Each structure stands twice: as structure tokens, then as C-alpha cells.
Amino acid sequence: MPPELTERGAGGPDAAEGGAVNGATRLDDSAAALAGLDALDTPRVVQVPWWRRALRAGLPPLVAFVLFVAVWQALWASALVSEVKIPAPITVWDSFAQILSSGEVWSVLWTSISRAFLGFLVALALATPLGLLVARVQVVRSAIGPLLQGLQSLPSVAWVPAAVLWFGLTDSTIYFVVLLGSIPSIANGLVAGIEQIPPILPRVGQVLGARGLSSARHILLPAALPGYLAGCKQGWAFSWRSLMAAEIIAAGPLLGVGLGAFLKRGSDLNDMPTVIAAIFLILIVGIGIELLIFRPVERRVLRARGLAVSS
């Protein structure tokens, strides 16, 4: 037997063993590379202590508010503008404390907030099926899709005079303006969310037997949830602004005193501290709804989709 064949034959088992080792090494390297890619795709959820989250969330707004009050105080002290137009911060605080101590603020807040929530819930019930129809039925989309876009850009205060003529100084006027201010935003948000759904998802749902309402409930709405939630946030903002406009313009004894009517009363009496206190109340309610309702819901949606980076 030739020497080279003998050497090759003698080295056969070692070569086979070496090839197996190299193959296993390559498999381990591939698995490690894939694990690394998965780690890059998967967001890391970092547990942050509650006090640090509170400090991070509360300190910047607090500093901004202190700076705002300081500039306000300096502007008042400079006497560049009449005190009738820009009162001192302490004067506004005294007016705010007065309506707090008298208990009037609670009835004013309840009147406006109850109207806003009821109007928003009705708008949500009407805008959700409307958005589904516009997104999935081409005829409906061609017919009223541009109208929804136009209504969203139309200032809701423009509806107040017409609503007063149609319904008089009643709660129907208020709710009519609130609905027309919020329905287009909610419906358009849902339409935008459905348009961003990958086409494969509805097809898979049809294969699994999801059609009609079942498809809307189990596929379209969950998949379009981020856009739908953004539309709901914008719809709430529009409904709140519509409500304030309606309460300011359509004030009457049958409507009670909401935040808008309270603001209008301060303006009629030329009472600038009351006007500024009412503006702060409107702002506080808007910020409170965002922090207590929409932001937790948004975080929960992002966490469920693996997009939350801290908790």
C-alpha cells in the first residue's frame, strides 16, 4: 500500500472527528449570532424604583412651573402692564382659594367633567363602527371619508350658533357640539390604524373563520389599537375644547355653571384673577385626564406589544 494512502487512511478518524468538532462549533456560532439578533430585537424592560419615576416625571414640570411664576411675578412687579390685565400671582391664588373654600369649584368641575365624559363615551360608541365602515367599505369611504377629514379641521366653535338655533339653550346644544368635535378625530384615528395593519393579518383571520364582526373584534381593532388610541386622545382633546367653547357661548340658567360659564362670568365682571383661575382649572383637568387615563392605557398597550423600555 502506498505510504500516502496509509497516512491518509490513518488520519481518517482524526479528520472525521475534527470535522464534527468544526461543524458543532459553527452551529454554536450560528446559535449565538441568532441569539444576539433576538436580543437586539427584544426591548429590555428596566425596572425603575417608583420614587425615581416620580422624581423624573414630576421634577421637570415643577421647575417649569416655578420659572413661569417667577417670570409672571417679575412682569407684575415691573409695572409695565396694568394690574387689571396682569394681576399678581398671589391675587390669582387668593381667588382660586376662595372658590375652593366656598365649594363652588366642585360643582363647576362636576358639571363640565360629567358632560365631557358622557359626550366622549357617546362619540366613542358612534365613531368606532363609523371608522370600521370607512376603513373596510370602499363605497362608504368614497362617500364620507373626505367629509370626516373636513369636519376634523373645522373649528367646533362654528357649530355653536347653529346648535343654539336648533336646540336652544339646553344640554342638547352642548352635547351636539361635543359630538361633532370628537367623532371625526376618533373615526379618522381608527381608519389610520387599520390602514397600517399588514394585509396578511386579515387574510389569516379569514382562513381561520373570522369574518364580519368577529374579524373586527379579534383582528382589526387589536391590530389598529395604537392608531385608535391616538385618535381617542385627539378626540378627547377636541371634545374638551368643544365643550369649553359651547359653555362660553351658550350660557343660560338651564345649563348650570361649568368651567366655560365660570370663565365667561369672570370676563363679564372684568375680574382677571377669576379668569386666570378658570384657565388654570381647565388646564389642570386636561393634564389630569392625560396622566390618569390615557398615559397608563398607552403604556399598557406598548408593554403588551413589547415596546416598553421601562416600568
Summary of the structure (lengths in Angstrom):
residues: 311
radius of gyration: 30.7
end to end distance: 73.4
largest distance: 118.7
contacts: 896
relative contact order: 0.10
helix: 82%
strand: 1%
